[in-house]
Amino acid sequence: MLQRKNRFRHESLQDSKTIQAYLKAILKGLDQGELVFSDDEGSITLKPQGLLNLKVVASEDVDKNQFELRVSWANHETQIQQGALKIGAD
């Protein structure tokens, strides 16, 4: 975890079932309007509201595959709009 000012960061190795549990907790927090992120070194509470900006990046390489999900929001309304996103499994 890295915490400075109002920032929280955590990185660790997890199995896919644990990551699914974290994603479900994020869904529940979004539904309830409050996300709490914590580990042994600190915590942060976020309260998403209004329109949220979603950024998805996926890449495939010989040595490493990854996807990133970024959700952000502003204290005032903004509009960023692109084509419809589709996420699926084969």
N, C-alpha and C positions, 0 to 999 in steps of 0.2 A: 504494500500500500504506500502511496505517496500522497501526503496531504500538505498542502500549503494554501493559506488563505481559505478560499471556499472551494477547494478541489480535493477529490478523492480518486485514488487510482489503486487498482489491485490486479495482479497478474499471477496466475498459477496454472498448473496442469490439472485437468479434470476429465472424467469420463463423460461420454455423451449423455448418460442418464442424469448426472449431476447438473450438466449444462441445461438440460431440459427443465429441471426443477427451478433453476435460476430464471430461465425465460418465463416460466409460468408465474413466478413471483413478480417479475416485471409486469406481466399482463395484469395481474391482480392489483398491483400498485397503480398502474395507469387507470384501471377501472375505478379505484377508490380515490384517485387524485393525490396520492402521496407515495413517493418512492424513498426507501431508506436503504442506503448502501453502507455496510460496515465490515470491519475486520478487527483484528486484535490491536491495530494501531490507530484507528479513528473511524469516523462516520460522517455522513452527510445526508440530509433530508431534502428532497426536491419535491415541488408541488406543481406538476405540469397542468397547464390550463389553456383553454382556447385551442387554436389550430396548432398542430405540431408539425415540424418539418422532419421528414423521414429521408435518410440517405442510406442507400444500399450499395456496397461495393463487393464484388466477388472476383477472385482470380485463381487461376490454375497454373502451376509451374511444375517443372520436373521434381524439384525438391520440397516444394511447399504449396499447399492449397489453403485458401482462407476466404472468409466472408466477414464483412464488418457491417454492423447496423448502428446507425447514429440517429438519435432522436433529439431534436432541439426545439426550443420555443423562445419567443421573445416576450418581454413584458408589455409589448404593444403588438397590434395586429400587423402581420406582413403576409404577402401572398407570393409564394413560389410555386409554379405549376409546371409540370411536365407531363409526358404521356403516362398512361395507366401502367402501374407496376403489376407484374405477375410473378408469383413465387410458387413453385410446385415441387413435387418429388416424382421420380420415375418409378 
